[in-house]
């Protein structure tokens, strides 16, 4: 992993400069469209760090898009929430103020409820199974639902498996979560999951997690290992329980109006290059997950592996699988269970 990390002392103004630098990096040395400026100059926002596999591959794809278009199109990449929190960027993407956005399916579930199905806890057993659901019929169903709120799905990036990290001690069973102040992302399924464990879930955007841990607003988080390491959360949190309780897809979405203004040639280039980026980044993310445990141990993090069944039983006993099945479109739930097997 790169040595670049966000530090809590960096100001928002400095982060804006970092984001602008990332965008500039994504467009340095390209062929220019006649007249010296790209005909289509679009922004792409994300909450992830510049060193995340998704961001690295996204910047590379933006360069390929500009090269392949002869400079007719440029995409400036703004990572690490410099354009706003996830809900703010989602609003910008829906209005057209932001042309492209990489957004977690759990957060997207606030406005496209069916997208939250990818975050059902203890549903997917492996990276391969999960990506099969993301790129298969369930993914197509969710893409269709997104189109109804003016968003077009362009590519699906693997965001990682969620584990539980905290500063209090190892989590071996749901009883260890009772009353724990747990940061969760702004997604409906995450909140319900930790309520079922008798924790105290608190919704906080990713960009504010370090500060929230520093001030003891929360004592625990649930986050993939590469994100945990990239944001240096290990400086404040020294216990990591490998639960793989849910998984995340980052969807690259485009505002539908700005997308339809692109000539088909440019649409094809974007689809091709970001499809390749999603494949490479997803593999890189999975590889990083598999290699990070030793790194985290060297950084003073104690790692344990609790059994999954007590947690899964708590979810089932709380009636959440049945609630979610009834809450979402039955056709979507059937597509989910075609991949996962019966959950209720």
VEXTIGU-162183 format. One record per residue (C-alpha): residue number from 1; x, y, z. Coordinates in nm, 3 decimals. Layout:
<nodes>
NODE     k         x         y         z
NODE   NUM         X         Y         Z
...
</nodes>
This chain:
<nodes>
NODE     k         x         y         z
NODE     1     0.000     0.000     0.000
NODE     2     0.115     0.355    -0.059
NODE     3     0.239     0.559     0.233
NODE     4    -0.020     0.832     0.171
NODE     5    -0.281     0.850     0.447
NODE     6    -0.524     1.110     0.560
NODE     7    -0.420     1.270     0.887
NODE     8    -0.679     1.431     1.117
NODE     9    -0.478     1.750     1.130
NODE    10    -0.510     1.816     0.758
NODE    11    -0.755     2.095     0.692
NODE    12    -1.047     2.069     0.453
NODE    13    -0.879     2.333     0.238
NODE    14    -0.573     2.113     0.213
NODE    15    -0.791     1.816     0.122
NODE    16    -0.949     2.019    -0.156
NODE    17    -0.601     2.080    -0.289
NODE    18    -0.528     1.708    -0.267
NODE    19    -0.847     1.633    -0.458
NODE    20    -0.769     1.890    -0.720
NODE    21    -0.421     1.742    -0.749
NODE    22    -0.566     1.398    -0.802
NODE    23    -0.787     1.538    -1.077
NODE    24    -0.494     1.717    -1.233
NODE    25    -0.290     1.395    -1.220
NODE    26    -0.572     1.224    -1.406
NODE    27    -0.539     1.468    -1.695
NODE    28    -0.166     1.545    -1.721
NODE    29     0.001     1.482    -2.055
NODE    30    -0.310     1.387    -2.253
NODE    31    -0.383     1.472    -2.611
NODE    32    -0.600     1.780    -2.617
NODE    33    -0.920     1.821    -2.813
NODE    34    -0.890     2.088    -3.086
NODE    35    -0.909     2.429    -2.924
NODE    36    -0.710     2.323    -2.618
NODE    37    -1.000     2.224    -2.393
NODE    38    -1.204     1.906    -2.364
NODE    39    -1.552     1.927    -2.509
NODE    40    -1.679     1.722    -2.215
NODE    41    -1.514     1.798    -1.880
NODE    42    -1.672     1.592    -1.602
NODE    43    -1.601     1.547    -1.231
NODE    44    -1.596     1.216    -1.044
NODE    45    -1.634     1.213    -0.664
NODE    46    -1.550     0.940    -0.413
NODE    47    -1.510     0.897    -0.038
NODE    48    -1.203     0.673    -0.065
NODE    49    -0.835     0.763    -0.024
NODE    50    -0.602     0.820    -0.320
NODE    51    -0.422     0.495    -0.229
NODE    52    -0.733     0.275    -0.240
NODE    53    -0.726     0.022    -0.530
NODE    54    -1.050     0.172    -0.663
NODE    55    -0.906     0.524    -0.674
NODE    56    -0.580     0.413    -0.835
NODE    57    -0.762     0.224    -1.111
NODE    58    -1.018     0.503    -1.153
NODE    59    -0.747     0.764    -1.216
NODE    60    -0.581     0.529    -1.464
NODE    61    -0.914     0.476    -1.640
NODE    62    -0.975     0.851    -1.659
NODE    63    -0.640     0.888    -1.834
NODE    64    -0.730     0.613    -2.082
NODE    65    -1.066     0.777    -2.152
NODE    66    -0.900     1.107    -2.235
NODE    67    -0.635     0.938    -2.449
NODE    68    -0.888     0.724    -2.637
NODE    69    -1.114     1.025    -2.699
NODE    70    -0.830     1.234    -2.839
NODE    71    -0.884     1.482    -2.557
NODE    72    -1.252     1.525    -2.636
NODE    73    -1.344     1.408    -2.285
NODE    74    -1.170     1.455    -1.950
NODE    75    -1.278     1.316    -1.614
NODE    76    -1.128     1.483    -1.308
NODE    77    -1.116     1.253    -1.005
NODE    78    -1.182     1.396    -0.655
NODE    79    -1.124     1.132    -0.383
NODE    80    -1.154     1.137    -0.005
NODE    81    -1.487     1.325     0.018
NODE    82    -1.338     1.657    -0.092
NODE    83    -1.663     1.732    -0.279
NODE    84    -1.877     1.660     0.027
NODE    85    -2.011     1.372     0.233
NODE    86    -2.160     1.070     0.061
NODE    87    -2.521     1.193     0.101
NODE    88    -2.416     1.536    -0.027
NODE    89    -2.237     1.393    -0.331
NODE    90    -2.533     1.166    -0.400
NODE    91    -2.760     1.471    -0.407
NODE    92    -2.515     1.645    -0.642
NODE    93    -2.511     1.345    -0.875
NODE    94    -2.890     1.329    -0.888
NODE    95    -2.913     1.701    -0.970
NODE    96    -2.637     1.691    -1.231
NODE    97    -2.396     1.913    -1.036
NODE    98    -2.163     1.609    -1.018
NODE    99    -2.141     1.401    -1.332
NODE   100    -1.990     1.080    -1.188
NODE   101    -1.993     0.935    -0.837
NODE   102    -1.856     0.623    -0.672
NODE   103    -2.102     0.541    -0.396
NODE   104    -2.139     0.246    -0.161
NODE   105    -2.450     0.039    -0.221
NODE   106    -2.538     0.065     0.149
NODE   107    -2.562     0.444     0.126
NODE   108    -2.730     0.434    -0.214
NODE   109    -2.993     0.219    -0.041
NODE   110    -3.132     0.535     0.119
NODE   111    -3.267     0.648    -0.219
NODE   112    -3.269     0.318    -0.413
NODE   113    -3.383     0.079    -0.139
NODE   114    -3.316    -0.239    -0.335
NODE   115    -2.943    -0.148    -0.359
NODE   116    -2.914    -0.222     0.013
NODE   117    -2.973    -0.591    -0.055
NODE   118    -2.604    -0.636    -0.130
NODE   119    -2.537    -0.546     0.235
NODE   120    -2.757    -0.815     0.392
NODE   121    -2.543    -0.949     0.681
NODE   122    -2.401    -1.300     0.667
NODE   123    -2.554    -1.358     0.324
NODE   124    -2.246    -1.400     0.103
NODE   125    -1.976    -1.653     0.175
NODE   126    -1.701    -1.536    -0.058
NODE   127    -1.572    -1.260    -0.282
NODE   128    -1.652    -1.467    -0.591
NODE   129    -2.010    -1.531    -0.483
NODE   130    -2.062    -1.166    -0.397
NODE   131    -1.926    -1.034    -0.728
NODE   132    -2.141    -1.287    -0.910
NODE   133    -2.444    -1.120    -0.753
NODE   134    -2.310    -0.772    -0.829
NODE   135    -2.253    -0.841    -1.198
NODE   136    -2.544    -1.078    -1.253
NODE   137    -2.924    -1.052    -1.263
NODE   138    -2.945    -0.880    -0.921
NODE   139    -2.704    -0.614    -1.042
NODE   140    -2.914    -0.561    -1.355
NODE   141    -3.229    -0.531    -1.142
NODE   142    -3.067    -0.268    -0.919
NODE   143    -2.932    -0.077    -1.221
NODE   144    -3.286    -0.057    -1.357
NODE   145    -3.411     0.078    -1.021
NODE   146    -3.135     0.341    -1.023
NODE   147    -3.240     0.465    -1.365
NODE   148    -3.572     0.574    -1.214
NODE   149    -3.394     0.840    -1.005
NODE   150    -3.181     0.977    -1.289
NODE   151    -2.870     0.768    -1.218
NODE   152    -2.704     0.533    -1.463
NODE   153    -2.493     0.241    -1.340
NODE   154    -2.157     0.233    -1.518
NODE   155    -1.943    -0.019    -1.325
NODE   156    -1.932    -0.213    -0.998
NODE   157    -1.617    -0.204    -0.780
NODE   158    -1.568    -0.447    -0.492
NODE   159    -1.554    -0.243    -0.171
NODE   160    -1.452    -0.521     0.066
NODE   161    -1.581    -0.737     0.349
NODE   162    -1.683    -0.560     0.669
NODE   163    -1.528    -0.658     1.001
NODE   164    -1.574    -0.516     1.350
NODE   165    -1.299    -0.302     1.502
NODE   166    -1.305    -0.139     1.845
NODE   167    -1.089    -0.001     2.125
NODE   168    -1.250    -0.198     2.411
NODE   169    -1.155    -0.561     2.352
NODE   170    -1.207    -0.857     2.119
NODE   171    -1.562    -0.927     2.001
NODE   172    -1.633    -1.297     2.030
NODE   173    -2.014    -1.300     2.040
NODE   174    -2.309    -1.060     2.006
NODE   175    -2.303    -1.016     2.385
NODE   176    -1.971    -0.830     2.351
NODE   177    -2.147    -0.562     2.145
NODE   178    -2.412    -0.476     2.403
NODE   179    -2.416    -0.098     2.451
NODE   180    -2.104    -0.043     2.239
NODE   181    -2.104     0.290     2.054
NODE   182    -2.063     0.158     1.699
NODE   183    -2.008     0.383     1.401
NODE   184    -2.209     0.269     1.102
NODE   185    -2.229     0.422     0.754
NODE   186    -2.548     0.605     0.658
NODE   187    -2.724     0.291     0.537
NODE   188    -3.050     0.142     0.672
NODE   189    -2.934    -0.220     0.693
NODE   190    -2.619    -0.132     0.889
NODE   191    -2.822     0.044     1.158
NODE   192    -3.073    -0.243     1.190
NODE   193    -2.796    -0.503     1.206
NODE   194    -2.622    -0.348     1.506
NODE   195    -2.946    -0.278     1.684
NODE   196    -3.007    -0.653     1.663
NODE   197    -2.675    -0.702     1.844
NODE   198    -2.785    -0.457     2.120
NODE   199    -2.510    -0.215     2.020
NODE   200    -2.563     0.161     1.998
NODE   201    -2.519     0.236     1.626
NODE   202    -2.428     0.593     1.531
NODE   203    -2.442     0.706     1.168
NODE   204    -2.121     0.889     1.066
NODE   205    -1.983     0.952     0.718
NODE   206    -1.644     0.796     0.641
NODE   207    -1.462     1.131     0.627
NODE   208    -1.559     1.201     0.990
NODE   209    -1.473     0.863     1.142
NODE   210    -1.119     0.946     1.259
NODE   211    -1.238     1.254     1.445
NODE   212    -1.533     1.064     1.594
NODE   213    -1.296     0.798     1.728
NODE   214    -1.054     1.062     1.858
NODE   215    -1.329     1.236     2.056
NODE   216    -1.483     0.907     2.176
NODE   217    -1.812     0.985     2.006
NODE   218    -1.783     0.619     1.906
NODE   219    -1.563     0.336     2.032
NODE   220    -1.613     0.089     1.749
NODE   221    -1.640     0.078     1.371
NODE   222    -1.724    -0.177     1.103
NODE   223    -1.507    -0.140     0.798
NODE   224    -1.304    -0.341     0.542
NODE   225    -0.940    -0.401     0.629
NODE   226    -0.787    -0.191     0.345
NODE   227    -1.003     0.106     0.446
NODE   228    -0.910     0.052     0.812
NODE   229    -0.542     0.063     0.720
NODE   230    -0.563     0.341     0.458
NODE   231    -0.735     0.583     0.695
NODE   232    -0.496     0.491     0.979
NODE   233    -0.781     0.397     1.212
NODE   234    -0.539     0.146     1.369
NODE   235    -0.382     0.443     1.548
NODE   236    -0.694     0.465     1.765
NODE   237    -0.847     0.116     1.750
NODE   238    -0.645    -0.188     1.854
NODE   239    -0.890    -0.479     1.830
NODE   240    -1.016    -0.625     1.502
NODE   241    -1.264    -0.911     1.486
NODE   242    -1.273    -1.080     1.146
NODE   243    -1.648    -1.127     1.099
NODE   244    -1.701    -1.069     0.723
NODE   245    -2.055    -0.990     0.830
NODE   246    -2.139    -0.793     0.517
NODE   247    -1.981    -0.682     0.192
NODE   248    -1.980    -0.364    -0.009
NODE   249    -2.011    -0.265    -0.372
NODE   250    -1.902     0.077    -0.486
NODE   251    -2.116     0.166    -0.784
NODE   252    -1.980     0.411    -1.037
NODE   253    -2.292     0.603    -1.135
NODE   254    -2.344     0.882    -1.384
NODE   255    -2.609     1.150    -1.386
NODE   256    -2.846     1.032    -1.657
NODE   257    -2.880     1.368    -1.835
NODE   258    -2.505     1.427    -1.854
NODE   259    -2.457     1.068    -1.968
NODE   260    -2.710     1.098    -2.251
NODE   261    -2.537     1.414    -2.376
NODE   262    -2.227     1.209    -2.450
NODE   263    -2.192     1.077    -2.806
NODE   264    -2.221     0.699    -2.822
NODE   265    -1.851     0.674    -2.907
NODE   266    -1.763     0.836    -2.574
NODE   267    -2.018     0.628    -2.383
NODE   268    -1.855     0.316    -2.526
NODE   269    -1.508     0.435    -2.423
NODE   270    -1.624     0.513    -2.068
NODE   271    -1.800     0.178    -2.036
NODE   272    -1.495    -0.009    -2.165
NODE   273    -1.230     0.167    -1.958
NODE   274    -1.420     0.183    -1.631
NODE   275    -1.534    -0.177    -1.675
NODE   276    -1.166    -0.274    -1.698
NODE   277    -1.088    -0.051    -1.398
NODE   278    -1.362    -0.215    -1.191
NODE   279    -1.229    -0.563    -1.269
NODE   280    -0.869    -0.470    -1.182
NODE   281    -0.963    -0.275    -0.869
NODE   282    -1.190    -0.551    -0.741
NODE   283    -0.913    -0.807    -0.774
NODE   284    -0.669    -0.565    -0.610
NODE   285    -0.908    -0.504    -0.321
NODE   286    -0.954    -0.877    -0.263
NODE   287    -0.575    -0.928    -0.273
NODE   288    -0.526    -0.644    -0.023
NODE   289    -0.780    -0.799     0.214
NODE   290    -0.590    -1.126     0.207
NODE   291    -0.251    -0.968     0.276
NODE   292    -0.325    -0.704     0.539
NODE   293    -0.363    -0.906     0.857
NODE   294     0.013    -0.935     0.907
NODE   295     0.056    -0.562     0.846
NODE   296    -0.213    -0.474     1.099
NODE   297    -0.062    -0.706     1.360
NODE   298     0.270    -0.525     1.312
NODE   299     0.084    -0.200     1.378
NODE   300    -0.032    -0.331     1.715
NODE   301    -0.378    -0.456     1.621
NODE   302    -0.500    -0.773     1.796
NODE   303    -0.700    -0.990     1.556
NODE   304    -0.951    -1.263     1.643
NODE   305    -1.195    -1.474     1.442
NODE   306    -1.530    -1.525     1.615
NODE   307    -1.774    -1.792     1.495
NODE   308    -2.037    -1.650     1.260
NODE   309    -2.337    -1.856     1.368
NODE   310    -2.418    -1.672     1.695
NODE   311    -2.428    -1.343     1.504
NODE   312    -2.634    -1.489     1.223
NODE   313    -2.874    -1.639     1.478
NODE   314    -2.916    -1.298     1.644
NODE   315    -3.012    -1.149     1.308
NODE   316    -3.259    -1.429     1.243
NODE   317    -3.405    -1.420     1.596
NODE   318    -3.462    -1.046     1.560
NODE   319    -3.674    -1.123     1.255
NODE   320    -3.457    -0.909     1.031
NODE   321    -3.425    -1.150     0.739
NODE   322    -3.803    -1.181     0.724
NODE   323    -3.844    -0.804     0.764
NODE   324    -3.602    -0.734     0.481
NODE   325    -3.762    -0.998     0.260
NODE   326    -4.102    -0.837     0.309
NODE   327    -3.969    -0.482     0.283
NODE   328    -3.798    -0.518    -0.053
NODE   329    -3.945    -0.624    -0.383
NODE   330    -4.002    -1.002    -0.366
NODE   331    -3.852    -1.037    -0.715
NODE   332    -3.526    -0.880    -0.595
NODE   333    -3.516    -1.100    -0.284
NODE   334    -3.556    -1.408    -0.505
NODE   335    -3.262    -1.294    -0.716
NODE   336    -3.059    -1.249    -0.397
NODE   337    -3.141    -1.596    -0.268
NODE   338    -3.054    -1.750    -0.604
NODE   339    -2.696    -1.657    -0.517
NODE   340    -2.692    -1.690    -0.138
NODE   341    -2.939    -1.971    -0.078
NODE   342    -3.239    -1.930     0.152
NODE   343    -3.185    -1.674     0.427
NODE   344    -3.520    -1.671     0.609
</nodes>
